[in-house]
């Protein structure tokens, strides 16, 4: 099951503004090229490549998500697995909901005596679904709701 990372309004507005400037730059270079204006080919090619490269991390950031499988809880940044199967669902001890925030506590396989807590940044509407999905995979997980 996948759960989309909840981006802040500031992040969305900032990335939107960057994409608009990026698109305007690309359009200007293409229009100048079509109209036959004299320009430095190398500079314009570099500009187009840099504009395209700016979009990649933005798209990756906006597509960040959590994925729960039978064995692992993973966080993906685009196609990159950030947690790299380090969080085993069998090692998750509890899911806690605290003041509109969700946390997962698990035992790290490298440090078996330490409990690691990770904040899960998803929509509040999905908190219960997320916890229930984890409980389906590992029935020993406790779901704690604190006010």
Long-range contacts (C-beta under 8 A, 24 or more apart in sequence): 1-67, 1-68, 1-129, 1-133, 2-65, 2-66, 2-67, 2-68, 3-65, 3-66, 3-67, 3-68, 3-120, 3-122, 3-126, 3-129, 3-130, 4-64, 4-65, 4-122, 4-123, 5-64, 5-65, 5-66, 5-75, 5-121, 5-122, 6-121, 6-122, 6-123, 7-61, 7-62, 7-64, 11-61, 12-62, 15-58, 15-61, 15-62, 18-54, 18-58, 19-55, 19-58, 22-51, 22-54, 22-55, 25-51, 26-51, 66-120, 66-122, 66-130, 68-130, 68-133, 68-134, 68-137, 69-137, 70-137, 73-104, 73-106, 73-134, 87-118, 89-134, 89-137, 89-138, 89-141, 90-138, 92-134, 92-138, 92-141, 93-141, 93-142, 94-141, 94-142, 94-143, 94-144, 95-120, 95-130, 95-131, 95-134, 95-141, 95-142, 95-143, 95-144, 96-143, 96-144, 96-145, 96-146, 97-127, 97-131, 97-143, 97-144, 97-145, 97-146, 98-146, 99-146, 99-147, 100-124, 102-127, 102-130, 102-131, 104-134
